Amino acid sequence: MSERIETDILVIGGGLAGLTLTARLAADGADVTCVEAGEAPSEENADRDQRTTATLMPGIGTLQRTGAWPAIEPDAQRLHGMRIVDCGGTDRTPRDETTFDAAEMGDDAFGWNIQNGPTRLALARHLATKDTARLLAGTRIEHWVAREDAVLATLSDGTRVKARLLVGADGRGSVVRERSGIGLRKWGYAQKAIAARVEHTRPHEGVSIEMHHVGGPLTFAPLPGNRSGLVWMNADAEADRLAALGDTAFLAELNARSHGLYGEITAAAPRALWPATTQVATGLTATRTVLVAEAAHAFPPIGAQGFNLSLRDVETLAGLVAEADDPGSEALLSAYARKRTPDILARTAGVDILNRSVRTELRPVRDIRRAGLSLLGTAPPLRRLAMRIGMGR
Ligand SMILES: Cc1cc2nc3c(=O)[nH]c(=O)nc-3n(C[C@H](O)[C@H](O)[C@H](O)COP(=O)(O)OP(=O)(O)OC[C@H]3O[C@@H](n4cnc5c(N)ncnc54)[C@H](O)[C@@H]3O)c2cc1C
């Protein structure tokens, strides 16, 4: 006979955002069930996601409140500084640069660069210690009815779940979004990002580097040791060409493009390609249903904003649930939409403009961007404002 579960909150999707939300809600005492279509995170698959995620201090607060942070931190690197280098000239060499130091804002660090695979594993292990939270992996939501008093769902393995709130944390292709009748605006840039972990001879000293090249930025975010997470964005054809290269040829191109800022880059693996697109849901709620993270908003990996925005969804939802008698009430859903919509729309527009200005081949735009960078280098109030905006404060 199929299992029946009655739970407060049913989270669909056990990616970085879904697992963080589940652990964050469980830490406040809610009964939460997370359903993940893929395998449960394990030692064996922790290395498969080559992405690292620069997570800023407000978001680290959310990870700390999950209770899993002590297990995440050993694989993460504290981020003290962010160096932006303009290479927008025709010869692609560094023309101008500025380094933001967390100490300028009176902080010890901007945040931490976490590794996606090990972080998901730490969150899943933490959930396994909780009586009121469970991760059901290798199964997906098949169909559901959202009634006025509850959501009744059936999973692909036959499990039936009754919940008071359904959360779509099921990523860009969210079925929760689609089947709840929430629309989507989506556009692309004919760009792709190559993600990998790299090893280099010079220490990073806890500083990330974002090099602005025509075609897209080349970004390194520090990891423990002489290692960094790489995100290298290029126009489609160039990204496909680079991704198809053998290891030696790829490293030669990467070393040439990074101008020795980390000494020699000696390894870059595993590598994967991610298409750069922006998408934003036309609403965040439906009956007893909310969307969080990439199910609601996604954009190109530039400026370390995507997961940080998602963590603000998580924190807002957790705060509202902690104060509500009914986590799926109409009042809670409206408050969530009201609090999250302006931030989501502003970040989506900001990242879209930033990405277009970095990748452009138009000389005047490149020169304006370079002038803006010089100004940021010399005007302390502007620098602090830019840092506060970047941090989502
Ligand atoms: C190259 C790259 C670099 C990035 N770097 C940064 C950074 O430095 N800083 C930053 O803030 N952000 C960054 N981001 C963004 C960040 O990685 C993402 O926001 C985050 O990983 C997304 O997580 P998610 O949980 O929303 O979505 P996903 O990771 O897509 O998770 C969704 C999950 O839902 C599951 N699922 C789907 N459908 C179903 C279903 N029907 N039933 C059950 N489960 C289902 C999927 O299996 C998946 O595990 C980067 C992104 C990329 C591509």
The ligand as an SDF file (V2000), in Angstrom:
LIG
                    3D

 53 58  0  0  0  0  0  0  0  0999 V2000
   27.5280   28.7130  -13.6730 C   0  0  0  0  0  0  0  0  0  0  0  0
   26.6880   29.2900  -12.5560 C   0  0  0  0  0  0  0  0  0  0  0  0
   27.2930   29.9870  -11.5170 C   0  0  0  0  0  0  0  0  0  0  0  0
   26.5130   30.5690  -10.4930 C   0  0  0  0  0  0  0  0  0  0  0  0
   27.1430   31.2900   -9.5110 N   0  0  0  0  0  0  0  0  0  0  0  0
   26.3890   31.9330   -8.5710 C   0  0  0  0  0  0  0  0  0  0  0  0
   27.0000   32.7560   -7.5670 C   0  0  0  0  0  0  0  0  0  0  0  0
   28.2330   32.8600   -7.5000 O   0  0  0  0  0  0  0  0  0  0  0  0
   26.2010   33.3950   -6.6660 N   0  0  0  0  0  0  0  0  0  0  0  0
   24.8330   33.2860   -6.6990 C   0  0  0  0  0  0  0  0  0  0  0  0
   24.1400   33.9050   -5.8660 O   0  0  0  0  0  0  0  0  0  0  0  0
   24.2120   32.4730   -7.6230 N   0  0  0  0  0  0  0  0  0  0  0  0
   24.9600   31.8090   -8.5410 C   0  0  0  0  0  0  0  0  0  0  0  0
   24.3640   31.0060   -9.4810 N   0  0  0  0  0  0  0  0  0  0  0  0
   22.9340   30.6780   -9.3270 C   0  0  0  0  0  0  0  0  0  0  0  0
   22.7740   29.4540   -8.3840 C   0  0  0  0  0  0  0  0  0  0  0  0
   23.6350   28.4020   -8.7520 O   0  0  0  0  0  0  0  0  0  0  0  0
   21.3620   28.9550   -8.4830 C   0  0  0  0  0  0  0  0  0  0  0  0
   20.4830   30.0070   -8.1260 O   0  0  0  0  0  0  0  0  0  0  0  0
   21.0480   27.7900   -7.5720 C   0  0  0  0  0  0  0  0  0  0  0  0
   21.9140   26.7150   -7.7200 O   0  0  0  0  0  0  0  0  0  0  0  0
   19.6570   27.3600   -8.0360 C   0  0  0  0  0  0  0  0  0  0  0  0
   19.1400   26.6200   -7.2900 O   0  0  0  0  0  0  0  0  0  0  0  0
   17.5840   26.1660   -7.3190 P   0  0  0  0  0  0  0  0  0  0  0  0
   17.5250   25.2570   -6.1500 O   0  0  0  0  0  0  0  0  0  0  0  0
   16.6620   27.3320   -7.4060 O   0  0  0  0  0  0  0  0  0  0  0  0
   17.3550   25.3900   -8.7200 O   0  0  0  0  0  0  0  0  0  0  0  0
   17.9180   23.9680   -9.1930 P   0  0  0  0  0  0  0  0  0  0  0  0
   19.3280   23.7850   -8.8030 O   0  0  0  0  0  0  0  0  0  0  0  0
   17.5710   23.8430  -10.6410 O   0  0  0  0  0  0  0  0  0  0  0  0
   17.0670   22.9090   -8.3520 O   0  0  0  0  0  0  0  0  0  0  0  0
   15.7790   22.4910   -8.7090 C   0  0  0  0  0  0  0  0  0  0  0  0
   15.6180   21.0480   -8.2620 C   0  0  0  0  0  0  0  0  0  0  0  0
   14.2680   20.6490   -8.4760 O   0  0  0  0  0  0  0  0  0  0  0  0
   14.2580   19.3100   -8.9080 C   0  0  0  0  0  0  0  0  0  0  0  0
   12.9910   19.0990   -9.6280 N   0  0  0  0  0  0  0  0  0  0  0  0
   12.6180   19.6030  -10.8330 C   0  0  0  0  0  0  0  0  0  0  0  0
   11.3680   19.2000  -11.1410 N   0  0  0  0  0  0  0  0  0  0  0  0
   10.9260   18.4260  -10.1120 C   0  0  0  0  0  0  0  0  0  0  0  0
    9.7150   17.7150   -9.8330 C   0  0  0  0  0  0  0  0  0  0  0  0
    8.6780   17.7080  -10.6900 N   0  0  0  0  0  0  0  0  0  0  0  0
    9.5930   17.0090   -8.6600 N   0  0  0  0  0  0  0  0  0  0  0  0
   10.6430   17.0040   -7.7900 C   0  0  0  0  0  0  0  0  0  0  0  0
   11.8080   17.6530   -8.0090 N   0  0  0  0  0  0  0  0  0  0  0  0
   11.9520   18.3620   -9.1420 C   0  0  0  0  0  0  0  0  0  0  0  0
   15.4930   19.1720   -9.7800 C   0  0  0  0  0  0  0  0  0  0  0  0
   15.9320   17.8360   -9.8540 O   0  0  0  0  0  0  0  0  0  0  0  0
   16.4960   20.0750   -9.0340 C   0  0  0  0  0  0  0  0  0  0  0  0
   17.3040   19.3650   -8.1290 O   0  0  0  0  0  0  0  0  0  0  0  0
   25.1120   30.4260  -10.5080 C   0  0  0  0  0  0  0  0  0  0  0  0
   24.4880   29.7130  -11.5570 C   0  0  0  0  0  0  0  0  0  0  0  0
   25.2670   29.1630  -12.5800 C   0  0  0  0  0  0  0  0  0  0  0  0
   24.5760   28.4430  -13.7100 C   0  0  0  0  0  0  0  0  0  0  0  0
  1  2  1  0
  2  3  1  0
  2 52  2  0
  3  4  2  0
  4  5  1  0
  4 50  1  0
  5  6  2  0
  6  7  1  0
  6 13  1  0
  7  8  2  0
  7  9  1  0
  9 10  1  0
 10 11  2  0
 10 12  1  0
 12 13  2  0
 13 14  1  0
 14 15  1  0
 14 50  1  0
 15 16  1  0
 16 17  1  0
 16 18  1  0
 18 19  1  0
 18 20  1  0
 20 21  1  0
 20 22  1  0
 22 23  1  0
 23 24  1  0
 24 25  2  0
 24 26  1  0
 24 27  1  0
 27 28  1  0
 28 29  2  0
 28 30  1  0
 28 31  1  0
 31 32  1  0
 32 33  1  0
 33 34  1  0
 33 48  1  0
 34 35  1  0
 35 36  1  0
 35 46  1  0
 36 37  1  0
 36 45  1  0
 37 38  2  0
 38 39  1  0
 39 40  1  0
 39 45  2  0
 40 41  1  0
 40 42  2  0
 42 43  1  0
 43 44  2  0
 44 45  1  0
 46 47  1  0
 46 48  1  0
 48 49  1  0
 50 51  2  0
 51 52  1  0
 52 53  1  0
M  END
$$$$
